[in-house]
Amino acid sequence: MQTTEVGQNSEIKQVIGSLCMMNNRFMNFMLDDNKKAAQVFLRVILGDDKIKVRNVRIQSFIQNIYGHSFQLDILAQDSKGRYFNVEVQRSDEGAPARRARFYSSILDTHFLQPGKLYEELPDTYVIFITENDVLHDNLPLYNIRRRIDENAKCFEDGSRIIYVNSQRRDNTALGKLMQDLYCTEPKNLHYHEFAERMEFLKYSKEGEEKMTDVIEEYAARKAEALAKEAVKEAARKAEKEAAKKAEEKEQANRIELAQGLLADGMSIEFTVRHSKLTEAEVRELASKLSA
């Protein structure tokens, strides 16, 4: 019993040790109420060292009574009243253009209160940090704004969508931030604002307890993987059993044919050729018939 518990604790520590900020749940814990860390993210991505984060929340659920509701990974607000939604997407399918458009529009609907003027609608930024270069132009960053086709001027409506390509991990400020997203050890992080929180989450009992749902999510995925493997193994066994039965039936048919040929006076060579049995098998059948 104690050995099992030690093994489970060791496995939990391995799971926690392997986590990086590209795991969106771990990212949530890294930035939850951590204004300094969120500030680093926004300052580097937007290239603006004057951004001051007022508050940051994780897993903010926004109810839409007229349609699709959704949950934001990270929602921050700065001192100018601007809102920043940061989403970590490891799957290309999780970051389509129309999802970004929807998130942007629902933020507008949520943050313009009844009776307020349109001019009071806050600026919003939807930021997708993607594992792959989903827009395929090999850029580290894609700043997306509306523009007027006829004169190519920006249409300043206060909404921005930004895709960050985490594959571009060079020695620029943004590249170092992307390196930190894949870093699993606090001592190797470039930005010290992340190191203290990662140290707490990975190497303290309180941090481990805080990440209970991450561990439970891992356990659920592992159980699901084991269940799938069990199904595959059962299918493999069934396939082998079916193949074995088919081979046994085929062998019985060969024997029956050989017995018929031998009974009709056919030679050993002829019977081997047409029954597909070995010569030894045919001679054994022939000896039994003549006995």
Secondary structure, 3 states (H helix, E strand, C coil): CHHHHHHHHHHHHHHHHHCCCCCHHHHHHHHCCCHHHHHHHHHHHHCCCCCCEEEEEEEEEECCCCCCCEEEEEEEEECCCCEEEEEEECCHHHCCHHHHHHHHHHHHHHHCCCCCCHHHCCCEEEEEEECCCCCCCCCCEEEECCECCCCCCECCCCEEEEEEECCCCCCCHHHHHHHHHCCCCHHHCCCHHHHHHHHHHHHCHHHHHHCHHHHHHHHHHHHHHHHHHHHHHHHHHHHHHHHHHHHHHHHHHHHHHHHHHHHCCCCHHHHHHHHCCCHHHHHHHHHHHHC
